[in-house]
Amino acid sequence: MRTSIATVSLSGSLTEKLTAAARAGFDGVEIFENDLLASPLTPEEIRARCADLGLTIDLYQPMRDIEAVPEDEFARNLRRARHKFELMRGLGADTVLVCSSVSPLAVDDDALAAEQLSRLADLAGEFGIRVAYEALAWGRHVSTYDHAWRLVETAGHPALGTCLDSFHILSRGSDPKGIEDIPGEKIFFLQLADAPLLAMDVLQWSRHYRCFPGQGGFDIPDLVRRVLHTGYDGPLSLEIFNDVFRQAEAGPTAVDARRSLLVLQETVGVAAPPASVAPTGVAFAELVTADAEPVSAVLAALGFARTARHRSKPVDLWQQGEARVLVNTGTAVRRDGTGLAAIGLESPDPAAAARRAEALLAPVLPRRRAPEDAPLDAVAAPDGTELFFCATGRPELPDWRADFEDVAHGPTSAAATARIDHLALTQPWHHFDEAALFHRSVLGLHAQESVDVADPYGLLRSRAVTNAEGSVRIALSVGAAPTDDTVHAQHIALATDDVVAAARRFTEAGGRLLPIPANYYDDLAARYEFADGELETYRELGILYDRDAHGTFRHCYTRTLGHVFFELVQRDGDYRGYGAQNAPVRLAAQHLVKGLTGG
């Protein structure tokens, strides 16, 4: 299906918005009136600019407070409409959005409203323009889609139809089933927006919290299926009012927007991108650093051994059990401290996973490699993390480890970690919802509920994405103090069968764990019963504890190295969380350590 986006959904000047929409692959745009009014371009120049970019102008919007008003006021409204229709002729737009009135002059008179809408359509028809009438969720007298349709049906004018907007329908809890009773040819336009499920005034909800389909809590696919069942053949168009999107760069936002529509079309069965190929495990995590010595010391204390080095690049492979960490000291890496730059994801079909990612607009990363290097497909996540699709230890497919040559090393620790339990990636403040949609749609992971965690300087928002087996877990977070990189750093969680032994081994090897305040353990003693000496051991080592109906979770943290730290975790039973209730304590402890050490 054709895809369109309202210019109000993107930041920047009108020219920047049009360019971003075209580059993301949209077929058309809705021109929002404020964007036109603020543009130095004439309507004719905007029309030419859109044509040069390959964009159609599918809608001009909005026209407000038209119907069900006294005759003298309606006469003024028609004069205003005539001016807008002249403008639309210059734009080359043939459909105008008319919102249900919120004017205090409007009266509750359906017959009058229908009659005046018909007269407006008469005028629009003289210009070859269609009127798409939409019920605003906060309309003065018309606030539901079925009421708006009754007025359109009563008016019975060929140039008058309805516009359906998913936010206005679903935010009121209206049943979309009645959409199927509207003839498809009378649905002149379909606008889509998702939103988190919030208890607040619907106008404020609409103006600040809309998001792209798949990023909120509305059942957008069900609504779209019902619209398509009517025979509607217009575009799927996005109209998003969102404070974050308005401040973020237009280009990535437009890509995220179109990706949401591609996934939506797949969900409702009108498009078929390459099938999703969910990862089955974590092959490696790659750290980049200008100084390998501190990183090597921490890895060695954790029980890792340096087992191999890349044939042609300054990259070392550190391994313990199935947990692998690459340490890259190349000239192209960041110079401001250690960071997590790349993740290797085990894939049943790396090539298919890459095709899926590319079809859903994930940036495919060029890779500098020698002719003998293993071919690895990589894409960039919204936060810039490189994602490699790997097939480790499968003889029928290239193995990335073939690029490494073994080096002599001693035995790893007896208290070995089994694998990487999860990875925590801090997102730029304007990429959080995009990241969740990306990992769900491109990688085929399941998104869990969003969690808000109290940080001493605000709130940290976190959302985990996992595969069905739990062998891939990525915790995405965005904090209230985005400049505090030391605290809101990325981290690698290592699974162990005995966190106490692993923590002791780490400290005995010279590693430093994050100290946890004594008050935390006093509270634990009040909430849970422990074996003799157990709580004292946790207090000594800085081990945190959590329990749910399925199992228990014990974990502790290393000090931060630049922009990354490690976590040792022990899951018992079927515990599936991440110790979220302990996160405020961890964050406060990291702030304290940073304050005492100056970094």
C-alpha positions in Angstrom: 0.0 0.0 0.0 1.0 3.6 -0.5 2.4 5.3 2.7 2.2 8.9 3.7 3.2 11.0 6.7 2.0 14.3 8.1 4.7 17.0 8.2 3.7 17.7 11.8 5.2 14.3 12.7 8.8 15.5 11.9 11.1 18.2 13.1 12.7 21.0 11.1 11.6 23.3 8.3 9.1 22.1 5.7 11.9 21.5 3.2 13.8 19.4 5.7 10.6 17.4 6.5 9.9 16.7 2.9 13.4 15.6 2.2 13.4 13.3 5.2 10.1 11.7 4.2 11.3 11.1 0.6 14.6 9.6 1.7 12.8 7.2 4.0 10.7 6.0 1.1 7.3 7.5 1.8 5.0 7.9 -1.3 3.3 11.1 -0.1 2.8 13.6 2.7 0.1 15.5 4.5 0.9 19.2 4.5 0.2 20.6 8.0 -1.0 24.2 7.7 1.5 25.6 10.3 4.4 24.1 8.2 3.1 25.9 5.1 2.5 29.2 6.9 6.1 29.2 8.2 7.7 28.2 4.9 9.3 30.8 2.6 8.1 28.7 -0.4 4.9 29.5 -2.2 2.3 26.7 -2.6 3.4 26.2 -6.2 7.1 25.9 -5.1 6.1 23.4 -2.4 4.2 21.4 -5.1 7.3 21.4 -7.4 9.6 20.4 -4.5 7.4 17.5 -3.7 7.3 16.4 -7.3 11.1 16.6 -7.5 11.3 14.3 -4.5 8.7 11.9 -5.8 6.1 12.8 -3.2 2.4 13.3 -3.7 0.5 15.8 -1.5 -2.2 13.5 -0.2 -3.9 15.8 2.3 -4.0 19.5 3.4 -4.9 19.9 7.1 -6.5 20.9 9.3 -9.5 23.1 8.7 -11.2 23.7 12.0 -14.5 24.9 13.5 -16.6 24.9 10.4 -20.0 23.3 11.1 -23.1 23.7 13.2 -22.6 27.4 13.8 -24.9 30.4 13.2 -25.4 31.5 9.6 -23.3 34.6 9.8 -20.4 32.7 11.3 -20.8 30.0 8.6 -20.6 32.6 5.9 -17.3 33.7 7.4 -16.2 30.1 7.4 -17.0 29.6 3.8 -14.9 32.7 2.9 -12.1 31.2 4.9 -12.6 27.9 3.1 -12.5 29.5 -0.3 -9.1 31.0 0.5 -7.8 27.6 1.6 -9.2 25.9 -1.5 -7.3 28.4 -3.7 -4.2 27.7 -1.8 -4.7 23.9 -2.3 -5.1 24.4 -6.0 -1.5 25.9 -5.9 -0.4 22.9 -3.8 -2.0 20.4 -6.1 -3.7 18.8 -3.1 -7.2 17.4 -3.7 -8.3 16.4 -0.2 -8.8 18.6 2.9 -9.2 17.5 6.5 -12.0 19.1 8.4 -12.0 18.4 12.1 -15.2 18.3 14.1 -15.8 21.7 15.8 -14.6 22.7 19.2 -15.9 26.2 18.9 -18.1 27.5 21.7 -20.4 28.9 18.9 -21.2 25.3 17.7 -24.6 24.0 18.6 -25.7 20.4 19.1 -27.8 20.1 15.9 -26.9 17.2 13.6 -29.2 18.4 10.8 -27.5 21.8 10.8 -24.1 20.3 10.9 -24.9 18.0 8.0 -26.4 20.8 5.9 -23.4 23.1 6.4 -20.9 20.3 5.7 -22.8 19.7 2.4 -22.6 23.4 1.5 -18.8 23.3 2.3 -18.5 20.2 0.0 -20.4 22.2 -2.7 -17.7 24.9 -2.6 -14.9 22.3 -2.4 -16.3 20.5 -5.5 -15.9 23.7 -7.5 -12.2 23.4 -7.0 -12.1 19.6 -7.5 -11.4 19.1 -3.8 -12.8 16.4 -1.5 -13.7 17.1 2.2 -12.6 14.4 4.7 -14.6 15.0 7.9 -13.0 13.7 11.1 -14.3 13.4 14.6 -11.9 14.9 17.2 -11.9 12.9 20.4 -12.5 16.2 22.2 -15.0 17.6 19.7 -17.7 19.8 21.2 -20.6 17.8 19.9 -19.1 15.3 17.5 -16.4 13.2 19.2 -16.8 9.7 17.8 -16.2 8.3 14.3 -19.6 6.8 14.0 -21.2 10.1 14.8 -19.1 11.8 12.1 -20.1 9.2 9.6 -23.8 9.7 10.3 -23.3 13.4 9.5 -21.5 12.5 6.3 -24.1 10.0 5.3 -26.9 12.4 6.1 -25.3 15.1 3.9 -25.0 12.6 1.0 -22.6 14.8 -1.0 -20.1 13.1 -3.4 -17.3 15.5 -2.3 -17.8 14.7 1.4 -16.4 11.7 3.1 -14.9 10.8 6.4 -11.4 10.6 7.7 -10.7 7.9 10.2 -8.0 8.5 12.8 -6.8 5.6 15.0 -6.0 7.8 17.9 -9.3 9.6 18.0 -11.1 6.2 17.8 -9.1 4.1 20.2 -8.3 6.8 22.8 -12.0 7.0 23.5 -12.4 3.3 23.7 -14.7 3.3 20.7 -15.4 -0.1 19.2 -13.8 -0.1 15.7 -16.2 -2.9 14.5 -18.6 -0.3 13.1 -15.9 0.9 10.6 -16.9 -2.1 8.5 -20.3 -0.6 7.9 -18.8 2.5 6.2 -18.5 2.1 2.4 -14.8 2.1 1.5 -15.3 4.8 -1.1 -16.6 7.2 1.6 -13.5 6.7 3.7 -11.5 9.5 2.1 -8.4 9.2 4.4 -6.9 7.0 7.1 -4.6 8.5 9.7 -2.7 6.3 12.1 -1.1 6.9 15.5 -0.3 4.7 18.4 0.0 5.8 22.0 1.0 4.5 25.4 -2.0 3.7 27.6 -2.2 6.7 29.9 -4.8 8.0 32.3 -4.9 11.7 31.4 -6.9 14.3 29.5 -7.3 13.1 25.9 -6.3 16.4 24.4 -3.0 16.5 26.3 -2.5 12.8 25.5 -3.0 13.5 21.8 -0.8 16.5 21.6 2.2 15.1 23.4 2.3 11.3 23.5 1.3 9.9 20.1 3.8 7.5 18.6 4.2 5.2 15.6 2.3 2.0 15.2 3.8 -0.7 17.3 5.3 1.6 19.9 2.2 2.1 22.0 -0.6 0.1 23.5 -3.4 0.4 20.8 -4.5 -2.4 18.6 -3.7 -0.7 15.4 -3.6 -3.8 13.2 -7.2 -4.7 14.2 -8.4 -1.2 13.2 -6.5 -1.3 9.9 -7.9 -4.7 9.0 -11.4 -3.4 9.5 -10.7 -0.4 7.3 -9.2 -2.5 4.5 -12.3 -4.8 4.8 -14.4 -1.9 3.5 -12.4 -1.6 0.3 -10.5 1.5 1.3 -7.6 1.9 -1.2 -6.0 5.2 0.0 -2.7 5.5 1.8 -1.7 4.5 5.3 -0.7 7.8 6.7 0.9 8.8 10.0 -0.1 11.8 12.0 2.0 12.0 15.1 2.1 14.7 17.8 5.0 13.9 20.0 7.4 16.2 21.9 10.4 13.9 21.4 9.9 13.5 17.7 9.6 17.2 17.3 13.0 17.7 18.8 14.8 14.7 17.2 16.5 14.8 13.8 14.0 14.4 11.0 15.9 11.8 9.0 16.0 8.9 11.5 12.5 9.7 12.7 11.2 9.4 9.2 13.0 6.0 8.8 11.5 4.8 12.1 8.1 6.0 10.9 8.2 4.1 7.6 9.6 1.0 9.3 6.5 1.1 11.6 4.2 1.1 8.5 6.2 -1.7 6.8 5.8 -3.9 9.9 2.1 -2.9 10.2 1.5 -4.0 6.6 3.2 -7.3 7.3 1.0 -7.8 10.4 -2.2 -7.1 8.5 -1.2 -9.3 5.6 -0.8 -6.7 2.8 3.0 -6.9 2.5 5.5 -9.7 2.9 9.1 -8.6 3.8 11.6 -11.3 4.4 10.5 -13.5 7.3 11.7 -12.7 10.8 14.7 -14.7 12.0 15.1 -14.4 15.7 18.6 -14.7 17.2 19.3 -17.8 19.3 22.2 -16.5 21.4 24.9 -14.0 21.9 28.1 -14.9 20.1 30.2 -12.0 21.5 30.1 -8.5 22.9 32.8 -6.1 21.5 34.4 -3.4 23.6 36.3 -0.6 22.1 39.0 1.3 24.0 42.1 3.4 23.6 43.7 1.6 26.5 43.4 -2.2 26.8 45.2 -2.6 30.1 42.3 -1.7 32.5 39.9 -3.7 30.4 42.2 -6.7 30.3 42.7 -6.5 34.1 39.0 -6.6 34.8 38.4 -9.4 32.3 41.2 -11.4 33.8 39.8 -10.8 37.3 36.4 -12.0 36.1 38.0 -15.3 35.0 38.3 -14.6 31.3 41.4 -15.7 29.4 42.8 -14.0 26.3 42.5 -16.9 23.9 43.0 -15.4 20.4 43.9 -12.3 18.4 42.5 -11.2 15.0 44.8 -11.9 12.1 44.7 -8.4 10.7 43.1 -6.1 13.3 44.1 -5.0 16.8 41.2 -7.1 18.3 41.7 -9.7 21.1 39.2 -12.4 22.0 38.7 -13.0 25.7 36.6 -16.1 26.6 35.2 -17.9 29.6 32.8 -20.7 28.9 30.4 -19.5 26.2 30.9 -15.9 27.2 33.1 -14.1 24.7 34.3 -10.5 24.8 36.2 -8.8 22.0 38.6 -5.9 22.9 39.2 -3.6 20.0 42.0 -1.0 20.2 42.0 0.1 16.6 42.7 3.7 15.5 39.0 4.2 14.6 37.6 3.5 18.1 36.4 6.1 20.5 39.1 7.9 22.5 37.0 9.0 25.4 36.9 5.7 27.3 35.8 2.2 27.0 32.4 1.5 25.4 30.3 -1.4 24.1 30.3 -1.0 20.3 29.1 -4.2 18.8 27.1 -7.4 19.5 27.4 -10.7 17.7 24.0 -12.4 17.6 23.8 -16.1 16.8 21.3 -16.6 14.0 19.8 -19.8 12.4 20.2 -18.0 9.0 22.5 -15.0 9.1 21.9 -14.1 5.4 18.1 -14.2 5.9 18.4 -12.1 9.1 20.4 -9.5 7.2 17.8 -9.4 4.3 15.1 -8.9 6.9 17.0 -6.0 8.5 17.7 -4.3 5.2 14.1 -4.6 4.1 13.0 -2.9 7.3 15.4 0.0 6.6 18.2 -1.0 9.1 21.4 0.6 7.9 23.7 -2.1 6.5 27.2 -1.4 7.6 30.2 -1.6 5.2 32.9 -3.8 6.7 36.6 -3.5 6.0 37.9 -7.0 5.8 40.8 -8.9 4.2 39.9 -11.4 1.4 40.4 -14.3 3.8 38.2 -12.9 6.5 34.8 -14.5 7.2 31.9 -12.7 5.5 29.7 -11.2 8.3 26.6 -9.1 7.7 26.1 -6.2 10.1 23.5 -3.5 10.6 23.4 -0.6 12.9 20.8 -0.3 15.7 19.3 3.1 16.4 21.8 3.9 19.1 24.7 3.1 16.7 25.5 -0.3 18.2 26.7 -2.7 15.4 24.8 -5.9 15.2 26.5 -8.9 13.5 24.6 -12.0 12.5 26.8 -15.0 13.3 26.9 -18.8 13.0 29.4 -19.9 15.6 30.6 -23.5 15.4 28.5 -24.5 12.4 30.7 -26.1 9.7 28.2 -25.4 6.9 28.5 -21.6 7.4 31.4 -19.2 7.9 32.6 -18.9 11.5 33.8 -15.5 12.6 36.3 -17.2 14.9 38.2 -18.3 11.8 39.5 -14.7 11.6 41.3 -15.2 14.9 44.6 -17.0 15.7 45.0 -18.8 19.0 47.4 -17.4 21.6 48.9 -19.2 24.6 46.8 -18.8 27.7 46.3 -20.4 31.1 43.2 -22.1 32.4 40.1 -20.1 33.1 38.6 -19.7 36.5 36.9 -22.7 38.2 34.1 -20.3 39.1 33.5 -19.7 35.4 30.6 -17.8 33.9 28.5 -19.9 31.6 27.5 -17.2 29.0 26.4 -13.7 28.5 23.1 -13.4 30.4 22.0 -10.1 29.0 23.3 -6.8 27.6 22.1 -3.4 28.8 22.2 -0.6 26.2 21.6 3.0 27.2 19.7 4.8 24.4 19.8 8.4 23.4 16.8 10.1 24.9 15.0 10.5 21.5 15.6 6.9 20.4 14.0 4.8 23.1 10.7 4.0 21.4 12.5 3.6 18.1 14.9 1.1 19.7 12.1 -1.0 21.1 10.4 -1.2 17.7 13.7 -1.9 15.9 14.6 -4.8 18.1 11.1 -6.3 18.0 10.6 -5.9 14.2 14.0 -6.2 12.7 15.5 -8.8 15.1 12.3 -10.7 16.0 12.6 -10.2 19.7 9.7 -9.8 22.1 9.3 -6.5 24.0 8.4 -6.7 27.7 6.6 -4.0 29.6 8.4 -0.7 30.1 9.6 -0.1 33.7 10.3 3.2 35.4 13.2 3.1 37.9 13.9 5.8 40.4 17.3 7.4 39.9 18.7 10.0 42.4 18.4 12.6 39.7 15.2 11.6 38.0 13.7 8.5 36.4 15.3 5.8 34.4 13.0 4.2 31.8 13.8 0.6 30.9 12.4 -2.0 28.5 13.7 -5.5 27.9 13.5 -7.3 24.6 14.2 -11.1 24.5 13.8 -14.2 22.4 11.4 -16.9 23.4 14.0 -19.0 25.1 15.6 -16.2 27.1 19.0 -16.9 25.5 19.0 -13.4 24.1 18.1 -10.6 26.5 18.8 -6.9 25.8 17.7 -4.2 28.3 17.1 -0.9 26.7 17.1 2.2 28.9 17.0 5.9 28.8 17.8 8.1 31.8 16.8 11.4 33.2 20.4 12.5 33.3 21.6 11.7 29.8 24.9 13.5 30.2 25.9 11.3 33.1 27.6 8.6 31.0 29.4 7.0 34.0 26.1 6.1 35.7 23.9 5.5 32.7 26.5 3.4 31.0 26.1 0.2 29.1 26.8 -3.1 30.7 27.4 -6.8 30.1 25.8 -9.2 32.5 27.5 -12.6 32.9 25.6 -15.7 33.9 27.1 -17.8 36.7 26.0 -20.8 38.7 27.6 -19.4 41.9 27.6 -15.7 42.1 29.3 -15.8 45.6 32.2 -17.8 44.3 32.5 -15.6 41.2 32.4 -12.4 43.3 35.1 -13.7 45.6 37.3 -14.8 42.8 36.9 -11.4 41.2 37.9 -9.5 44.4 40.7 -11.9 45.3 42.1 -11.2 41.8 42.2 -7.5 42.5 38.8 -6.5 41.0 36.6 -3.9 42.7 32.9 -4.5 43.1 30.3 -1.8 43.5 29.8 -1.2 47.3 26.2 -1.4 48.4 24.9 0.6 51.4 24.2 -1.3 54.7 20.7 0.1 54.8 19.9 -2.1 51.8 20.8 -5.3 53.7 18.9 -4.2 56.8 15.8 -3.9 54.5 16.5 -7.3 53.0 16.6 -8.9 56.4 13.1 -7.4 57.1 11.7 -8.7 53.9 13.2 -12.2 53.5 14.5 -15.0 55.5 18.0 -16.2 54.8 20.2 -19.1 55.9 22.7 -18.4 58.6 25.5 -16.2 57.3 24.0 -15.8 53.9 23.0 -12.2 54.3 26.3 -11.3 55.8 28.1 -12.8 52.7 25.9 -10.6 50.4 26.7 -7.6 52.5 30.4 -8.3 52.4 30.5 -8.7 48.6 27.9 -6.2 47.6 25.5 -8.8 46.2 21.9 -7.8 45.6 19.0 -10.1 45.9 15.5 -10.4 44.3 12.8 -13.0 44.4 9.6 -13.5 42.5 7.0 -16.3 42.2 9.2 -18.3 39.8 12.7 -18.1 41.3 15.5 -16.0 42.8 18.1 -13.6 41.4 21.5 -12.7 42.9 23.7 -10.1 41.2 26.6 -7.7 41.8 28.4 -5.1 39.7 31.9 -4.1 38.9 33.1 -0.5 39.0 32.5 1.4 35.7 35.3 1.5 33.1 34.7 4.5 30.9 31.2 3.9 29.6 30.7 0.2 30.5 30.6 -2.1 33.5 30.0 -5.8 34.2 27.4 -7.6 36.2 27.6 -11.1 37.6 24.1 -12.7 37.8 22.8 -16.0 39.2 19.3 -17.0 38.2 17.7 -19.9 40.2 14.4 -21.4 39.2 12.6 -19.7 36.4 13.3 -16.1 37.4 13.0 -14.0 34.2 13.5 -10.4 35.4 16.6 -8.2 35.9 16.4 -7.2 39.5 14.5 -4.0 38.7 13.7 -3.2 42.3 17.4 -3.1 43.1 18.2 -0.7 40.3 17.6 2.5 42.4 20.2 1.2 44.9 22.7 0.4 42.2 22.2 3.7 40.5 22.6 5.6 43.8 25.8 3.6 44.6 27.2 4.4 41.2 26.5 8.1 41.7 28.2 7.9 45.1 31.3 6.1 43.7 31.5 8.6 40.9 31.3 11.5 43.3 34.0 10.1 45.6 36.4 9.2 42.7 35.7 12.1 40.4 34.8 9.8 37.5 
